[in-house]
C-alpha cells in the first residue's frame, strides 16, 4: 500500500509515512507488545486515503 513506518527514536510514537512523505504518528507505549486500537488504524487510513477493509485483508 506504499506505507512505511519507523520506530520511535525516543518516546512512544511510531511514525508512518505515505509515498508523498506525509507523516502520521501513532502512540504505542509498550512498543511491539501493544495492540494498536482500531480507531488509530482507521484514522491512519483516513489520513492517507487508504481503504480500511483492504488494509485489514492484508494484515
C-alpha positions in Angstrom: 0.0 0.0 0.0 3.1 2.2 0.0 3.1 3.0 3.7 6.3 2.6 5.6 7.0 3.1 9.3 9.8 3.9 11.7 10.1 3.0 15.4 10.4 6.0 17.8 13.9 7.5 18.4 12.7 8.4 21.8 9.2 8.3 23.4 6.4 6.1 22.2 5.3 7.5 18.8 5.8 5.3 15.7 5.9 7.3 12.5 4.0 6.2 9.4 4.9 7.7 6.1 2.9 7.7 2.8 4.7 7.9 -0.6 4.2 11.7 -0.6 6.3 11.9 2.6 3.4 12.9 4.8 3.7 11.6 8.4 1.1 10.2 10.7 2.3 9.3 14.3 0.7 6.6 16.4 1.5 6.1 20.0 2.5 2.6 21.3 3.7 3.0 24.8 4.6 -0.7 25.1 6.3 -0.9 21.7 5.8 -4.1 19.8 3.9 -5.7 22.7 1.0 -3.3 22.3 -2.0 -3.8 20.1 -3.0 -0.6 18.3 -6.7 0.2 18.7 -8.7 0.1 15.5 -9.6 3.7 16.0 -6.0 4.8 15.3 -5.7 2.4 12.3 -8.9 3.9 10.9 -7.5 7.4 11.3 -4.3 6.4 9.6 -6.4 5.1 6.7 -8.4 8.3 6.5 -5.3 10.5 6.7 -3.6 8.6 3.9 -6.7 7.8 1.8 -6.5 4.1 2.3 -9.3 1.6 2.3 -9.6 0.2 5.8 -11.1 -3.1 4.7 -8.3 -3.7 2.2 -5.7 -2.9 4.9 -7.4 -5.5 7.2 -7.2 -8.1 4.5 -3.5 -7.5 4.0 -2.6 -7.9 7.7 
